[in-house]
Amino acid sequence: MVTLLIGKKGSGKTKKLIQLANEAVAASQGNVVVIEKGAKLTYDITSKARLIDTEQYSVCGYDMLFGFISGICAGNYDVTDILVDSTFKICPDGVEGIEAFTKKLQDLSETAQTNIVMLISADESELPSSINAVCEKI
């Protein structure tokens, strides 16, 4: 399942993501991965989660992020949850391309049996309405 945390800057999305990540680690029988741009969550996320900084791997854009997430799923069969902070900082295209990206992520999520949570810094009205059919929102 793909879940979107949607809201403008300063609306508490990152705190919610941290809470979800720590809850996932406590409940998971596998691995939890948190993807971020920059190493700002190091002290907020439990050390039992795998924290990955996209800047270390030069990930930029929806295609690269999708490949990166796919590689995580392919390389480790027991990843139960992947949480992505600051999606629009990793993918500077912003709203452009988010629709196709979320559809591909939904397919990947079902195939890999992995929950994916994406933090989106935008107002819900700015996003394509078709995302409603693909993703759950918090």
C-alpha positions, 0 to 999 in steps of 0.5 A, a space after each residue: 500500500 502507498 500512503 501519502 502524508 500531504 500538507 504545506 510546510 510546517 504542518 507537522 508531516 515530518 513529526 508524523 513520519 517519524 512517529 510512523 517509522 518508529 511504530 513500524 519498527 516496533 511492529 515489523 518482523 522485517 526491516 524498515 527503511 527511511 529515505 531522506 535528503 540530508 541527514 536530519 532525522 538521524 537522532 529522531 528515528 530509532 537506530 533499528 530502522 535503516 536510514 538512507 540519505 539520497 545525497 550519498 547516492 546522487 538520487 534526483 528525480 522520480 525515475 531515480 527514486 523509483 529505481 532506488 526504492 525498487 533496488 531496496 525491495 529487490 535486494 532485501 526480501 524482508 523490507 516491510 516498510 519504506 518511508 520517504 521524507 521530503 519527496 519534492 526535495 528529492 524530486 524537484 519536478 514537484 507535482 509534475 510526474 507525481 501521478 505516474 510515480 505513485 501508480 508505479 509505486 503502488 504496483 511495486 508495493 503490491 509486488 514486493 508486499 511493502 508498505 510505502 509512505 511518502 511525505 508530500 509538501 503541497 496542498 491536497 488541491 494542488 495534486 492530481 485527483 487521480 492520486 485518490 484512486 491509487 493512494 491512501 492519505 493521512 
